[in-house]
Amino acid sequence: MSEPLPDRLSSDPSSPFHNAELLERGVGIRFKGAEKTNVEEYCVSEGWIRVSVGKAKDRAGNPMTVKLVGPVEPYLRDPAD
């Protein structure tokens, strides 16, 4: 990996931690050693992730999330050429 991943990243475009270019490259998350595919936001230094809960939406139409605490390991996924 040539460049380090940010400490905090969000998939929500209205968030100040959103980085569309990095998300297009493909960021994977290992949480407590398990691959997570429904992560909406993560923070490595604080040790938490926000994952979507089913198809439930809040009043603004955003996915409902729950915050899980534990070790977070972000990585860049290999492009399938």
N, C-alpha and C positions, 0 to 999 in steps of 0.2 A: 504494500500500500504506500503510494508516494506521498499522499497528503492525509493528515489526521482528520477524522470525522469530528463534527462539532460536539460539544458537551451536551447540547440540548437541540432537539429537532422536532418539528411539528408538521403534520400533513395538512393542517388547516391553513388555507391561503390568507386568512385574516390575522394569523398569529405573527408576532415579530420574529419568531423562531422558524418560520417557514423558509425553505430553500428549494425552489422548484428544480433547479439544475441538478442538485444532489439527489433528490428523490427520483428523478428520471433515470439516473445512473443505476439506481437500485440499492437501497439500504436494507440490510437484514438485521434482525435483533435476536440475540440469545438472552433469555431471561431465566435466571437460575438454571442455566445449562440447557434449556429447551428452546427450540425455534418457535418464535411467535410471529404470526402472519397478520394479526388484526391490531397492531400497535398504531395508535393515533399520534402519540407524542412520547418522548423519552427524555430523561436527564440522567447522565452517567454520574456526575459528582454527587447528586442527592440520592441516587439509587432508586429510581422509580420509573414506571411506564404507565401510560393511560391506554387502556384497551377498550374497543367498542363492545357494547353489550347487546348482542342480537341485532334486530332491526329497529329497535326503539329509537325515537327521535325526541329531542327537547322542543320547547316552544318555538325556537328559532329555526328548527329543521336540521340541526346538527345531531350527529349520532350521540347517544347516551354513552358515557364512558365511566369506567371505574379505575381508580389508581391502585396499582400493585407495587409493593415495596420489596426490593431485593437487588442482587447484583445484575447490572445491565451491560451487555457487550454488543455494541453496534459494529457492523462490518459491511464492506461493499460486496455486493453479489457479483459473481463472475458473469459477464455477458455471454449469452448463448449464441455463438457464431456459427 
